[in-house]
Amino acid sequence: MNRNISIIIHCHNEEGSIKSLVSDIEEQFNNINGKYEIIIVDDFSDKLVSNLFEENSSNINLKIIRHNVNLGQSKAILTGV
């Protein structure tokens, strides 16, 4: 069965764990039959989350959206949708 799955991650100052989380998600989803995407919503972190993934810029399953102000988890999830 083919599925299209979107995983939305709210991120605020998570530079220490976000790469590991994305790697774990990719590892699990590489075994499914279907398309998936990981959407990280950077909720105005001190460091740009996009800089952490520069070497993965060819990863078509990863999208990063950045808020210009901290809007909170609920707004970040809505942004990702």
C-alpha positions in Angstrom: 0.0 0.0 0.0 1.4 3.4 -1.0 1.2 6.2 1.5 2.2 9.8 1.4 3.3 10.8 4.9 4.3 14.3 6.3 6.0 14.6 9.6 6.0 18.1 11.0 8.5 18.9 13.7 8.4 22.1 15.8 12.0 23.2 16.5 13.1 25.9 18.9 16.8 25.9 20.0 17.1 22.1 19.4 20.4 22.2 17.5 21.8 19.6 19.8 19.2 16.9 18.9 17.4 17.8 15.7 19.9 16.1 13.3 19.7 12.9 15.3 15.9 13.0 15.3 15.8 13.5 11.5 18.3 10.7 11.0 16.2 8.3 13.1 13.0 9.2 11.3 14.7 8.7 7.9 16.1 5.4 9.0 12.6 4.1 9.9 10.9 5.5 6.9 13.4 4.2 4.4 11.7 0.8 5.0 8.2 1.9 4.0 6.6 1.7 0.6 5.5 5.3 -0.2 6.6 8.9 -0.1 7.4 10.8 3.0 8.5 14.3 3.9 10.0 15.8 7.0 9.0 19.4 7.6 11.0 21.2 10.3 9.5 24.5 11.4 12.3 26.5 13.0 10.4 28.7 15.5 13.0 31.5 15.6 15.8 29.5 17.1 19.0 31.3 18.1 21.0 29.3 15.5 19.6 28.7 12.0 18.4 25.1 11.8 18.9 25.2 8.0 22.7 25.6 8.6 22.8 22.2 10.4 21.5 20.5 7.3 23.6 22.1 4.6 25.3 18.9 3.7 21.9 17.3 3.2 20.7 20.0 0.9 20.0 17.4 -1.8 17.6 15.5 0.5 14.3 16.1 -1.2 12.4 14.6 1.7 13.5 17.4 4.1 11.9 20.9 4.1 12.8 23.6 6.6 10.5 26.6 7.3 11.7 29.4 9.6 9.5 31.8 11.6 10.8 35.4 11.9 9.5 35.5 15.5 8.8 32.8 18.1 5.1 31.8 17.6 4.9 28.6 19.7 4.3 25.0 19.0 0.7 25.2 17.8 1.4 27.9 15.2 4.5 26.0 14.1 2.5 22.9 13.4 -0.1 25.0 11.5 2.7 26.5 9.5 4.0 23.0 8.6 0.5 21.9 7.4 
